[in-house]
């Protein structure tokens, strides 16, 4: 287990290329199961979540080759329709294997994903979707046992849940519907850019999907899909994380390349509202973010895209912690997603968390303390806080960060940060 030693107080400067999107890559890698022809996917970030997915695909019988950021996957007939608990337990996003397995093999055995620190991760909407297409779903021994002896039949499905649309649920229904008989209409679909990227990939394979990015997606079933080549979209959450880093820990600002302006609107608008400077280039594939001279507190109410992303509230909380005034963060999507607050308080932040809302009173500065990463985005918030803090911070359980941030330490070093990844021999004994 590794930890990250961060020497605070060094201002970041320079330029960075943002990696391909982890959350676009995961369902696209799973969608490779939909054809027996090879697919080639570029800019797949080398992070543990994508590597877990590639391991699962090869354990199912697909051939997987990765050379730098490009992955080649071929899924011959006869691949397995069941993933084991051991494979899946490490990554709840494996649920996105459900759609492609059902479309290709009309049956699947998938362990129910456990919960995680950001809250319960139900799959009732995924089950609703596949049952609507005619599948039978049983739960046995912690596994979802699903089969559709007569194949999948297109229909209209409203995917809205109590907490709004579901990203991976929309993905699963799209992937199940592409080879179904007839047409499937997905109402209350998720509009995230990662859903649109998956639809683009499926259409390159010969699917017929319309309306991705809107609330209603129509999928006309086809008989077969073929191989294709695709480059995943930039990672908007990694980009957002470094935009906050620029506002929090730089003097002349940071330049971030290989980004997509359209995907960053909510994050850019909030940073500008809080007094920072955000300038995109003409093409919208590069942005310069500079700290404001008089930063202002702000308010976040997370919402499905194009609203402010839940995956960016922890990082902004770290900035609010040292911004004068009172800021408020309310997460409507994952109301328990505040594990980072107790760790930030160990560094001197003044935060009160109550019933899905964090009230942050800005302090002069944070001070170093040994802290523990808990989930991917909470860990990113701790790194930002450590970069700005006085003294040297140790961040334990670095594996949380490695799930979704490609070469984070190298990227920070290239921007002038003083960080060191070391083996965490004395892993904290207060392991929960
Ligand atoms: C995706 O998770 C992302 N993960 C998450 O990013 C992100 O936080 C989330 O979307 C919301 O934007 C990937 O894309 C791999 P949801 P997903 O289904 O699809 C409820 C990160 O940090 N719900 O959109 O699993 C659910 O509890 C990760 O990169 C049901 O009630 O999330 C939540 O309240 C963390 N029933 C809301 O919907 C269901 O069947 C949105 O969840 C499914 C979800």
Boltz pocket constraint, residues with backbone or C-beta under 6 A from the ligand:
constraints:
  - pocket:
      binder: B
      contacts: [[A, 22], [A, 23], [A, 24], [A, 26], [A, 93], [A, 120], [A, 121], [A, 122], [A, 123], [A, 124], [A, 125], [A, 126], [A, 127], [A, 161], [A, 162], [A, 163], [A, 164], [A, 165], [A, 166], [A, 167], [A, 168], [A, 169], [A, 190], [A, 194], [A, 310], [A, 311], [A, 332], [A, 333], [A, 334], [A, 376], [A, 377], [A, 404]]
      max_distance: 6.0
